[in-house]
Amino acid sequence: MAMTTINGFPIYAVTQKEVPCELSYFAKQSLTWVEGSKRDQLTQEEIADLKNRYHSKNMTEKEKTSLFGELVEAGIMSKATASFIYHGVTPMDESKIDPTKPQGVLTKCDDASDGKLNFANGFSGLGTMLGVGGMGSYKNWYEYSKENTDLDVEKSKYFQEYRYFLDVLAQIGL
């Protein structure tokens, strides 16, 4: 176990030697993806192909992961953005908190309306979010993030990748 301090507070880091762990299916698969050249939309043929293969709102974890992999390799989003979206995270401006960070995230959580963020509950993932509130719930969080940021969302790489992802889902009917 390693220990360090941040602003005088002790931080303990447990390594895999002390606590064996295994990567999730999503994490394992994401290691194999190669990010494609960035672009903002897919061709009509690509959309038709995705629509034929991913037509269910009740996709398995393997199907969801495969869709994310295809969108990363097509250049619609980065691996990092795919991971954030898969885990139910939407972008937000964090500059007021830490101006050295290029990207912050707003996580879907039960007590966000109280002005608190409960990240442990928020990482239940996109699958849970879609199962409970449908894609509309994720779109609402994205729109909320856009309205509550000082960033120019039209120029922000992160907001654009989220928008491209939502556009693709709309086009394939998810």
Secondary structure, 3 states (H helix, E strand, C coil): CEEEEECCEEEEECCCCCCCCCCCHHHHHHCCCCCCCCCCCCCHHHHHHHHHHCCCCCCCHHHHHHHHHHHHHCCCCCHHHHHHHHCCEEEECCCCCCCCCCCEEEECCCCHHHCCCCHHHHCCCHHHHHHHHHHHHHHHHHHHHHHCCCCCCCCCHHHHHHHHHHHHHHHHCC
